[in-house]
Amino acid sequence: MASRPDTNDYLNLFLNDVPLMDVRAPVEFAKGSFPNAINAPLMNDEERHRIGICYKEKGQDKAIELGHQLVSGDIKAQRIEAWKRFAIQHPNGYLFCFRGGLRSRLTQQWIKDSGINYPLIEGGYKALRRFLIDSMDEQIKIQEFRLLSGRTGTGKTRVLANLPNPVDLEGLANHRGSSFGRMVSPQPTQIDFENRLAVALLKARHQVGGPVYLEDESRLIGCCALPEQLRTRMSESNLLVLEQPMEERIAIIRADYVEGMLADYITRDGEEAGWLNYRDYLLSALDRIRKRLGGVRHQKLRTLMERALEQQAQGSTEGHNGWIEGLLKDYYDPMYDYQLSQKQGKILVRGGPEVIIEYTQDNH
């Protein structure tokens, strides 16, 4: 493998989805890393903990000595093999540790001793994270944002994907942004979400250009919080209001939250457990907004949902239409109408998917 120099060209790494090998401990990786990073640690969590204690009590030299004792023999050989596999599979990638210091230099040296020259990222995770934070702050200040708004069930995420320069906040957060928005797979950590968002904004600016289209979201998308400065800019941005008839909205909700979610749960958990977990997902989502619905309205909708689930177990999803329509008319629509009245930006266009898409193509 030809030798390549170490790099501090962080923009290139993120714009081109360059494969990254994170050699930090698993506990560090779990707190947050980058979209194209995989964890191939120099030390596991216990080894890192022991070396950290040694460093505090006896200094760097003794900590390094302990590290070589802990990561030796078969353990060392296994980790080198993992690094070599990554290097061979990703000949254009890079490795990094927290600061681009001792751990990444040692990893690099051990790979080199095994016959492969593999470059590292100068400054490591800390420099990459700083670059993303600073670039996101800058872009939020200068970028023109346009918000795709619309009542629940109008299919905003589907339309967003067809706009000229979209950034899918719900996709980045792996959550649909409501009480029913939980997905089968877990959400990213807050740091991972922010890193994903920063990379998406970089690509929107450098690879596409023009206004960035975002779906109108509240501060929290599940457990992921939007940066406050982005929320401020979004509150001032102009809007495209997507409109759909009630029948179409019910069909979209049923497809996404009923049929789609059941399929996802069954894929993950199998038929029996998947059905039970899907049923719990729907009922618990409704229960979470009980106080806001009020006891009587909540109970009415829950009864409709339980009947619909019984019918679905027999093969029909049409029974879900009742609680979906009730929830839209009596809960989500009044809330949306109020929120729209509080927006500061002007409405650029209203209409169905074709109207919105055509407007953005003509006015991008």
N, C-alpha and C positions, 0 to 999 in steps of 0.2 A: 504494500500500500504506500503510495507516494506521500511524502511528508507535506503537511500543510501547516501554515503558521497559526498560532493562537489568535483569538479575535476579540475585539471590543466593538464590532459593527453590529450592535444590538438590533437596529432597525432591519437589517437584512435577515437576521435570524427569524424575526417574527413575521415579516412580510412574505417570506418564502417557506414558512413552515419547516424550517430546518430541524431535523431530529436532534433531541437533546438528551443526554444521559446524566441524570441527577444522582451524584454519589453520596448525597447526604443520607443520614439515617432515616428509616421509615417514618419515625415520629415527626421528623421535620418535613418530609415529603407530604405527609397526610395533612399538615396544616396549610399547605399551599405550594404549588409549583406552577408550571407553564403548560399550555395546551399540547405541545409536542414533546413533552418530557416523560421519560419513564425512569423509575427508581431502580438503580443497581448500586446499592450502598457499599461503601468501603467498610463500614462498621454497622452492626445491628444496634438496636436501641440499648440493650444491656451493655454492650461493649462501649458504646459512646458514653453512657452514664458513668461507668467505671473510670474511663480515661479522663472524663471531666473532673471527677473528684480528685484523681491523681494530679491533674494539672494545677488545681487550686491549692492542694496541700504540698506538692513537691516540685512544681515547676514544669516547664515545657519539655526539657530533656527526658525527665523520668516518665512523662506522659507518652512521649514518642516511643520510648523503650517498652512501656507496657503495651502500647498499641501493636508493636511488632510481635510481642509475645502472644497477644490475643488473636491476631490475624496472621496465622502462620500455618504451615503444613497443608492439610487437605482443605481447610477453610479458605486459606489464601488462594489455593489452586482453583477452587470452585468459583471464587469471585473473579479471578482473572479470566476464567473461561466465559463467565457471563459478560464481562466487558468486551472480550474479543468477539463474541457473537454479535454484540451490538455494533461494534466497529465494522465488522464484515458486512452485516446487513444494512448499515447506514454509513457508507464511506464518506458522505458529505456532512456528517454530524459533528457534534462537539460535546465535551463533558464539562461539568461544573460542580463545585461544592458551594459552601455558603459565601465565602469571600474570595474564592479563586486562589486560596492559599495552600496550606499543607496537605489537606486531603486530596484535592484535585491534582496537585503536583505529584504526590505519591502514587495515586492511581495512574496518572500519565506515565510515570517512570516504570511501574510494574507492567503496564501494557507494552511499553517500549522494550523492556527486557524479554518479553515473550515474542518479540518480532514485529510489532505493529506500532507505527507512529500515529498518535491520535491527538488532535489539538484540544485545548481547553478554552473556556471563556474567561477572559480577564475580568476580575472583580466578582465573578460568580453570581450566585442567586441575588445577593444584596444589590449588585449593580444592575442586574436585569430588572428587578422589581422597582428600583428607583427610576430607571428609564421609563418603564410603563406608567408609573404614577405621574411623572412629570409630563410625559407626552399626552396622557389623558387629560390632565389639567389644562394643558395648552389647547388641545383640540376642542374641549368643551367651551372654552372662551371664544374661539374664532369660528367654529363650525356652524353652518345653518342647519337647523333641525326642523323637520316637519313631522307632525304627529298624526298617525292614523288612528282615528277615534271611531267609536260606534258602540251601540248597545251590546250587551252580552249575547253571544250566539250569532253574531253577524259574520263570523269567519274572518276576523281581522288578520290572524296569523297567516291564513292561506293567501289572502290578498297581498299582505306585506311581502311575501316571497316573490311576487311578480312585479314589485316596484323597482325603480332603477338602481337604488343604492340603499338596500335595507340593512338594518342591524336588528336582529331578533333577540330582544331582551329576555323573553320567556324561554327561548331555546338555550340561551347562554346560562340561564338560571335553572333550566330543566324543571320548570313549573309553569302552569297555565295562569297563575296570578289571581286565583280566587280560593274560596274555601274548598272548592272541588278541584283545585288545580294541581294537587299532588300527583306525581308520576310514579310508575312502578320502581324505576331506578332512583337512587338518592340524589339530592341536590349537591352541587359543589360547595366547598367551604366559601366563606365570604372572600378570602384572598384569591381563591381560584376563580370565583365569579368576576372579581375586579380585574384580574389578569386577562381573562377571556374577553371581557368588555373592552379593555384597553387595546388588545390586539385587533379586535373587530373594528374599532374606530380607526386604528392605524391603516388597516386595509381599505376601509371606506374612503379615507382621505387620499391615500397614495396610489391605490389601484383602480379606483372608480372615479372619485371626484364628484363635485356638485352636492346638492342638499342630501343629508342623511335622513332616511325615513325610519321612524321608531313607532312602535305601538304605544298608545297612551297607557301608562302604567302608574300605579300608586307607588309609594316609597318602598314598600316591601313586595317582592315577588317570592312568595313562600317565606323562607328564612333569609333570602339574599336581599340586601339593602342597596338601592341605587345611591351613588355618590350624591351628596347634597347639592353640589354645584350643578350636576346634571339635572336633578329634579327642578332646580330653579330655572334653568334654561328651557326645560320642557314645558314649564308652566307659562312661559312667555311665547312659545312657538306657535306658528300657524297650524291650522288643523285641516285634515281631510276627513269628513264624516261619512263612514260607511253605513248604508241603510239596506235592510233586508226585510221582507214580509215575515210575519210571525211564523207561518208554516215552515219557511226555510230555516229560520233560526232554531226552531224545535228540532228539525231534522239534523242540523249541524251539531247541536248539543247531544242529541241521541247518538250520533255517529262517533263523536269524540269521547264523551264521558261514559257512555253505556257500552256500545258495541266494541269500540276501540280499547277501552280500559279492561273489559272482560278478557279480550284476546290477549292483552299484554300480561295480565295476571296468570292466565292459563299457561302462556308460554314460559313464564318464570317459575310457577309453582305446581303445574300439573292441573288436571281437570278438577279434582275435588277440592284441594286446598286453594287453587286459583279462584274457584267460585266463591268460597267462603271469604277469602281476603278481599275480593272485589265487592261482595255484599257489604262487608264491614266498611270498606272505603266510602261507598255511597251514603250509608246511614250515618257514619261518623262525621262526614262532611256537612250533612244537613244539621246534625246535632250541634256542630260548632257555631252555627249562627242562630241557635235557638233564642237567645236573649234578644237579638235584633229582630227576629221574626215575631216574637211574642209567643206565649205558650199555646194559645188556641190555633193560631195559623201554623205553627211548627207541627203540632199534632196532626192537623189535617193533611199537611204535605207528607208527613212521615207515613201516615196510613196509606196514602196514594202510592208512595214509593214502595212500601212493603208489599202491596198488592201487585204492583208492576214487577217486582222481583219474583213473586210467585209465578206470574205469567211468563216471565222470561225463562224461568227454570223449565217451563213447558215448551219453550222455543219461540216465543213472540216478544218483541221489544216495544210494540205499539203502546202498551200500557204505561210506559214511562212518559208519554206525551202530556198526561194530566199534571203531574207534579212539576214537570219542566215548564209548562206554560204558566202555571200558578206562580212559580218562583220568579220567572221573568217579569210578569205583569205587576206583581205585588211587591217585589223586593228589588230586583236588579234594575228595572227600568226607572222607577222613581229616583233611585240613588244616582244612576247615570245622568238623568236629566238635570238634577241639581248640580252635579259636578261639572257638567258642560256649561251651565250658566255662570260658573265661577271662573272659566278660562279667560286668560288675558289675550291670547292670540286670536286672530281673525279666522273665520272659516273660509277656506279657499274653494272648496267644492263639497257638494253633498250628492250621494247617489249610490247605486249598486256597484259591484265589483268592476264591471266594464267601464263605468263612468270614472271611477277612481284611477284605474290603471291608465286609461287614455289620457286623463288630465296630467298625470305624472310624466308620461312619455312626451307630451307636448310642452311641458313647463319645467323640465329638469335643467 
